[in-house]
Every structure is written in structure tokens, then in C-alpha cells.
């Protein structure tokens, strides 16, 4: 594997960091979604990074995308907004682009790349979280359309999304079959609930969606009927790969803040950098960043080769989330009382980080997957 970054990739990383620093760090939006920032992100071209040029995208490979999203996580201090962008790209737009019919691509992908439409994925239910295949939302074929009934819970981007990839049971016997549908917010029978207040990630609004006799044209089936479990697996792989890449950048940012702090603050007549207990914490941050980045390169390479990275993405998700939380927790400890104040934003960084051990499959579920696939 060649770890050399090309001149073009290096330039795109630099441009992404400059764009994020200049446009995406507005404290008034740290706790709420911003249409202004969304439109700027779309104009910059980030939403279409890996989408083909025929659909308005840039057509970059997945290694380039990994480098760019790490840079975004580093330079954008609002993990909630980055999370909203990633949800739109990897588990809605990307699924339609890769697994949708040409009709679906033409109908939705260009408008999603431009930012006109926002996307979300709807898997989780109130009684089916980690046990996603235990969902009860059901779809029945009637003529040239399907009727969907059920509800989905904790849907990231729910209040702002125009397009949902919704998973529903279409057969029970002889075995349960799930189908994926592309459902517009405007379709009859779909209702979006209010934004659910959360501990963190305020810039990524979350809600319930209710489908009550929701009418979906049969051409809005994603893939083939009964292939929903496969598409769900693909979605989780993409999510665990690329929605956790920005956390590497965020860890690096926190680490650099700690390095600056221990070299400028004194206690008992000595720089904090003279205290081994603190420098060891920062050394562990560096270790986490470098190991996570190596895993990122491997996964991006596998995807560029058209190979599965399901096991690798579970390993990556588990490693990155655990160390992202630890990095933010240790950074707060290093900053002491300053880290606990709103002014320094350490507490917000920690609140945003804590959710990553839950979303995209809890870390406990990742350990189950790792054991089942590796042994």
C-alpha cells in the first residue's frame, strides 16, 4: 500500500481546512443547524466529493475522501454540523448513487449534491435499536405502489431532511425480508416529529418520523425488493468507515490544544510540560491519532479496490470512538477548571464525542461483530 499523498490530495486537504476555518466556525451555530453553513458547504463541493461528474460531483476516490473528511474534522470545530453533513452523504445520497436505479439517481442525486435536498437514513425504531432486523415497520405492495406503516426513532437529520432511505419489512414468511425505500418528506402519510433535545451534537437535529399509510411509488424501491438487509449492511459499513474519519481530525485538534497549553501554563514554578502525568496523556492522544489514521488508510484502500471492509469498519468505529471520547476527557482534565467552562468549548467537545460510542451500532455490538467475523 502506497502511503504517499499526491500533490492534488494535499492541495484539496489544504483548501478544505481553509474553507472550514473561514466559514464553519461560528459559535452561534455550534448548538443548532445552519442553512447558511449548509449552502456554503454545498457550493464548496464537499457534498459531491465521491459522486460522478455526470451527477454534478467531483468524482474523487475514497482515499481522497478520507483525507478531506479528516481535514474537515480538524478545521471545523462543530462536530454536530460535520455529523449532519456525513449523514447526508454516506447513508442517504451515497446509497441512492450506488444502489439506486438510474431514475432514482437522476431524480435525487444531483439535487443532493447541490445541497437543494438533504438526506437521512431511517433504520432505528423505539423497540429496535441494536436489533435493527427486529424492526416492525412494514410495507405492503398495492398495484404500482407500496403502503408503509410504522415509525422510526432518533433519526439524525430528521427535522431537516427532504429525502429518507427507509427500511421496512415486506415479507414475513418463509423468512423475514426487508426492503429499502427512497421516501420524500412530501409523500402523503409521512410526518416528521420535533427536534429531540440531546446532550450534544445540537447542530445535527434528530427526530422521530411516523409513516401512516405512506404511499411510495414502486420505482422508489432501492435495489430490489427483499434486499434491504444487504443494503442496510452496506450503509452501516459506509457509515462506520467515513462518519468516524472526521473524529481523527478532531482528536488531533484537541491534542494540539493540549500541547500548546502545557507549554504555556505554569504550576509550582514549572511548565505543565514538565509533569509526566500530563505528557503521557498527550502521548496517548498522539498514539490514537496515528493508529486511527493507519486504519483509515486501509479501509479507504479497500473501498477503492471495490472490496468489503465490514470487519475493518467495526474495528475502526470501536477504536476511534473509544479514543475520541478519551481524548476529549483527558483534554478537559489537562485544562482543569478552564476545560469545564463554556468559554473554552472543551465541555462541548466532550458532549459531542460521547454519542459516538452509541450511533452506528453501539460499541458493545461492534465487539460482537468483530468476534463473529474474525474468529
C-alpha positions, 0 to 999 in steps of 0.5 A, spaced: 500 500 500 502 506 497 502 511 503 504 517 499 499 523 498 499 526 491 500 533 490 492 534 488 490 530 495 494 535 499 492 541 495 484 539 496 486 537 504 489 544 504 483 548 501 478 544 505 481 546 512 481 553 509 474 553 507 472 550 514 476 555 518 473 561 514 466 559 514 464 553 519 466 556 525 461 560 528 459 559 535 452 561 534 451 555 530 455 550 534 448 548 538 443 548 532 443 547 524 445 552 519 442 553 512 447 558 511 453 553 513 449 548 509 449 552 502 456 554 503 458 547 504 454 545 498 457 550 493 464 548 496 463 541 493 464 537 499 457 534 498 459 531 491 466 529 493 465 521 491 459 522 486 460 522 478 461 528 474 455 526 470 451 527 477 454 534 478 460 531 483 467 531 483 468 524 482 474 523 487 476 516 490 475 514 497 482 515 499 481 522 497 475 522 501 478 520 507 483 525 507 478 531 506 473 528 511 479 528 516 481 535 514 474 537 515 474 534 522 480 538 524 478 545 521 471 545 523 470 545 530 462 543 530 462 536 530 454 536 530 454 540 523 460 535 520 455 529 523 449 532 519 453 533 513 456 525 513 449 523 514 447 526 508 452 523 504 454 516 506 447 513 508 442 517 504 445 520 497 451 515 497 446 509 497 441 512 492 448 513 487 450 506 488 444 502 489 439 506 486 436 505 479 438 510 474 431 514 475 432 514 482 439 517 481 437 522 476 431 524 480 435 525 487 442 525 486 444 531 483 439 535 487 443 532 493 449 534 491 447 541 490 445 541 497 437 543 494 435 536 498 438 533 504 438 526 506 437 521 512 437 514 513 431 511 517 433 504 520 432 505 528 425 504 531 423 505 539 423 497 540 429 496 535 435 499 536 441 494 536 436 489 533 435 493 527 432 486 523 427 486 529 424 492 526 416 492 525 415 497 520 412 494 514 410 495 507 405 492 503 405 492 495 398 495 492 398 495 484 404 500 482 405 502 489 407 500 496 403 502 503 408 503 509 406 503 516 410 504 522 415 509 525 422 510 526 426 513 532 432 518 533 433 519 526 439 524 525 437 529 520 430 528 521 427 535 522 431 537 516 431 532 511 427 532 504 429 525 502 429 518 507 432 511 505 427 507 509 427 500 511 421 496 512 419 489 512 415 486 506 415 479 507 414 475 513 414 468 511 418 463 509 423 468 512 423 475 514 425 480 508 426 487 508 426 492 503 429 499 502 425 505 500 427 512 497 421 516 501 420 524 500 418 528 506 412 530 501 409 523 500 402 523 503 402 519 510 409 521 512 410 526 518 416 528 521 416 529 529 420 535 533 427 536 534 429 531 540 433 535 545 440 531 546 446 532 550 450 534 544 451 534 537 445 540 537 447 542 530 445 535 527 437 535 529 434 528 530 427 526 530 422 521 530 418 520 523 411 516 523 409 513 516 401 512 516 399 509 510 405 512 506 404 511 499 411 510 495 411 509 488 414 502 486 420 505 482 422 508 489 424 501 491 432 501 492 435 495 489 430 490 489 425 488 493 427 483 499 434 486 499 434 491 504 438 487 509 444 487 504 443 494 503 442 496 510 449 492 511 452 496 506 450 503 509 452 501 516 459 499 513 459 506 509 457 509 515 462 506 520 468 507 515 467 515 513 462 518 519 468 516 524 474 519 519 472 526 521 473 524 529 481 523 527 481 530 525 478 532 531 482 528 536 488 531 533 485 538 534 484 537 541 491 534 542 494 540 539 490 544 544 493 540 549 500 541 547 500 548 546 497 549 553 502 545 557 507 549 554 504 555 556 501 554 563 505 554 569 504 550 576 509 550 582 514 554 578 514 549 572 511 548 565 505 543 565 510 540 560 514 538 565 509 533 569 509 526 566 502 525 568 500 530 563 505 528 557 503 521 557 496 523 556 498 527 550 502 521 548 496 517 548 492 522 544 498 522 539 498 514 539 490 514 537 491 519 532 496 515 528 493 508 529 486 511 527 489 514 521 493 507 519 486 504 519 483 509 515 488 508 510 486 501 509 479 501 509 479 507 504 484 502 500 479 497 500 473 501 498 477 503 492 479 496 490 471 495 490 472 490 496 468 489 503 471 492 509 465 490 514 470 487 519 475 493 518 469 498 519 467 495 526 474 495 528 475 502 526 468 505 529 470 501 536 477 504 536 476 511 534 470 512 538 473 509 544 479 514 543 475 520 541 471 520 547 478 519 551 481 524 548 476 529 549 476 527 557 483 527 558 483 534 554 478 537 559 482 534 565 489 537 562 485 544 562 482 543 569 477 548 571 478 552 564 476 545 560 469 545 564 467 552 562 463 554 556 468 559 554 473 554 552 468 549 548 472 543 551 465 541 555 462 541 548 467 537 545 466 532 550 458 532 549 459 531 542 464 525 542 460 521 547 454 519 542 459 516 538 460 510 542 452 509 541 450 511 533 452 506 528 451 500 532 453 501 539 460 499 541 458 493 545 455 490 538 461 492 534 465 487 539 460 482 537 461 483 530 468 483 530 468 476 534 463 473 529 467 475 523 474 474 525 474 468 529 
